[in-house]
Amino acid sequence: MIRTLKVIVGGEGAVGKTSLIRQYAKAKFSEARNITLGIDVTTQEFNIDGQDVKLAIWDIEGQAGNRPNFFLGAQAALLVYDTTIDGSLQALTEWHARCKRYCPDAPIIVVGNKIDLGLWFPSEWPRTLAWYSRAKHGFLSAKTGENVGQGFELLARSAMNHAGVLETSA
């Protein structure tokens, strides 16, 4: 039997959360922007270090992300910002607060999406957020697929470690 782990993907609207999930799960990218209403759950199976696991990836709408039930029981969180809009990075402070309020022990990974469009503010800016120093971080692109697989593998490993599925941290 494969164990299912809940992970959440959060961030402001239009940062590319749904596109990242679609790129990872289906290797597809669409220029069309579809607004997520509420949540959209995608499942993806993994085999990491000989352990089978299924991730239930909860894509939380960016426009009204303060819904406690979406966060409860999450084993890890992927917080996404748009590398071309500094306000989307600063908005992660509230997303981080929600994670700490509703899934306090879940590891948090922060990713800057849309690096194919460039990095329009200094790369050290993410480190200026007080909580950021305790989060893992990376840059990726839903459009080109750059680093998307690695980001979701890190998310899966973090969830597995948090749930006690993996014996050692990777």
C-alpha positions as CSV (number, residue, x, y, z in Angstrom):
1,M,0.0,0.0,0.0
2,I,1.3,3.4,-1.0
3,R,1.2,6.1,1.7
4,T,-0.4,9.4,0.7
5,L,1.1,12.6,2.0
6,K,-0.5,16.0,1.8
7,V,1.6,18.9,0.6
8,I,0.4,22.5,-0.2
9,V,1.5,24.9,-2.9
10,G,0.7,28.5,-1.9
11,G,1.5,32.0,-3.0
12,E,-0.2,35.1,-4.5
13,G,-2.3,34.8,-7.6
14,A,-0.6,34.6,-11.0
15,V,2.8,33.5,-9.7
16,G,2.5,30.2,-11.5
17,K,1.5,27.6,-8.9
18,T,-0.8,25.7,-11.1
19,S,1.6,25.9,-14.0
20,L,4.4,24.4,-11.9
21,I,2.2,21.5,-10.8
22,R,1.1,20.9,-14.3
23,Q,4.6,21.0,-15.6
24,Y,5.7,18.6,-13.0
25,A,2.8,16.1,-13.1
26,K,2.1,16.2,-16.9
27,A,5.2,17.8,-18.4
28,K,2.9,20.4,-20.0
29,F,2.9,24.2,-20.0
30,S,0.1,26.5,-21.3
31,E,0.3,30.3,-21.8
32,A,-3.4,30.5,-20.9
33,R,-4.0,31.7,-17.3
34,N,-6.5,29.7,-15.4
35,I,-7.5,31.0,-12.0
36,T,-7.7,28.4,-9.3
37,L,-10.9,28.7,-7.3
38,G,-10.6,27.3,-3.8
39,I,-8.2,24.4,-4.3
40,D,-7.2,21.9,-6.9
41,V,-5.7,18.6,-5.8
42,T,-3.3,16.7,-8.1
43,T,-1.8,13.4,-7.1
44,Q,1.7,12.2,-8.1
45,E,3.4,9.0,-7.2
46,F,7.1,8.9,-6.2
47,N,9.8,6.3,-5.4
48,I,12.5,7.9,-3.4
49,D,15.3,5.8,-1.9
50,G,13.2,2.7,-2.5
51,Q,10.1,4.1,-0.7
52,D,6.9,4.5,-2.6
53,V,4.7,7.5,-1.7
54,K,1.9,9.4,-3.3
55,L,1.8,13.2,-2.9
56,A,-1.6,14.9,-2.7
57,I,-0.6,18.3,-4.0
58,W,-3.1,20.9,-2.8
59,D,-2.9,24.0,-5.1
60,I,-4.4,26.8,-3.0
61,E,-6.0,29.8,-4.7
62,G,-3.9,32.9,-4.4
63,Q,-6.7,35.4,-4.2
64,A,-8.1,34.1,-0.9
65,G,-5.6,31.7,0.6
66,N,-6.5,32.3,4.2
67,R,-8.6,29.1,4.6
68,P,-7.3,27.0,7.5
69,N,-8.8,23.7,6.3
70,F,-6.5,23.8,3.2
71,F,-3.4,23.8,5.4
72,L,-4.4,21.4,8.1
73,G,-2.5,18.1,8.0
74,A,0.0,19.2,5.4
75,Q,3.4,17.4,5.7
76,A,5.2,20.1,3.7
77,A,4.6,23.4,1.9
78,L,5.9,24.9,-1.3
79,L,5.6,28.7,-1.3
80,V,5.9,30.3,-4.8
81,Y,6.7,33.8,-5.9
82,D,7.2,35.4,-9.3
83,T,10.8,36.4,-9.8
84,T,9.6,39.4,-11.9
85,I,7.4,40.9,-9.2
86,D,9.0,41.8,-5.9
87,G,5.6,42.2,-4.2
88,S,4.8,38.5,-4.7
89,L,8.0,37.7,-2.7
90,Q,7.0,40.1,0.1
91,A,3.5,38.6,0.2
92,L,5.0,35.2,1.2
93,T,5.4,36.6,4.7
94,E,1.7,36.2,5.2
95,W,1.7,32.8,3.5
96,H,4.5,31.7,5.8
97,A,2.4,33.0,8.8
98,R,-0.5,30.9,7.6
99,C,1.7,27.8,7.4
100,K,3.0,28.3,10.9
101,R,-0.5,28.9,12.2
102,Y,-2.2,25.9,10.5
103,C,0.6,23.3,9.9
104,P,3.2,24.5,12.3
105,D,5.7,21.7,12.0
106,A,5.6,21.3,8.2
107,P,8.9,22.1,6.4
108,I,8.7,25.1,4.0
109,I,10.4,25.4,0.6
110,V,10.4,28.7,-1.1
111,V,10.7,28.9,-4.9
112,G,11.0,31.8,-7.3
113,N,9.1,30.9,-10.5
114,K,9.5,32.4,-14.0
115,I,13.3,32.6,-14.2
116,D,12.9,32.2,-17.9
117,L,11.7,35.9,-17.8
118,G,14.6,37.0,-15.7
119,L,15.2,37.9,-12.1
120,W,14.0,41.5,-11.8
121,F,15.3,42.2,-8.3
122,P,18.5,41.2,-6.4
123,S,18.8,37.5,-5.7
124,E,19.6,38.2,-2.1
125,W,16.2,39.8,-1.5
126,P,14.6,36.5,-0.4
127,R,17.1,36.3,2.4
128,T,15.9,39.6,3.9
129,L,12.7,37.9,5.1
130,A,13.3,37.0,8.7
131,W,11.8,33.5,8.4
132,Y,13.5,32.8,5.1
133,S,16.8,31.8,6.6
134,R,15.1,28.6,7.9
135,A,13.5,27.7,4.6
136,K,15.0,25.9,1.6
137,H,15.0,28.0,-1.6
138,G,15.4,27.6,-5.3
139,F,14.7,29.3,-8.7
140,L,12.7,27.5,-11.4
141,S,10.6,27.9,-14.5
142,A,7.2,26.3,-15.1
143,K,7.5,27.3,-18.8
144,T,10.9,25.6,-19.6
145,G,10.7,23.0,-16.8
146,E,14.1,24.2,-15.4
147,N,14.5,22.8,-11.8
148,V,10.8,21.9,-11.5
149,G,11.6,18.2,-11.0
150,Q,14.2,19.0,-8.4
151,G,11.8,21.3,-6.6
152,F,9.1,18.7,-6.3
153,E,11.6,16.0,-5.3
154,L,12.8,18.3,-2.5
155,L,9.1,18.8,-1.5
156,A,8.5,15.1,-1.6
157,R,11.6,14.3,0.5
158,S,10.7,17.0,3.0
159,A,7.2,15.6,3.4
160,M,8.5,12.1,3.7
161,N,11.0,13.1,6.3
162,H,8.4,15.0,8.2
163,A,6.0,12.1,8.1
164,G,8.8,9.6,9.2
165,V,8.7,7.7,5.9
166,L,12.4,8.3,5.2
167,E,14.9,7.3,7.8
168,T,17.5,9.8,6.8
169,S,17.3,13.4,5.6
170,A,18.5,13.9,2.0
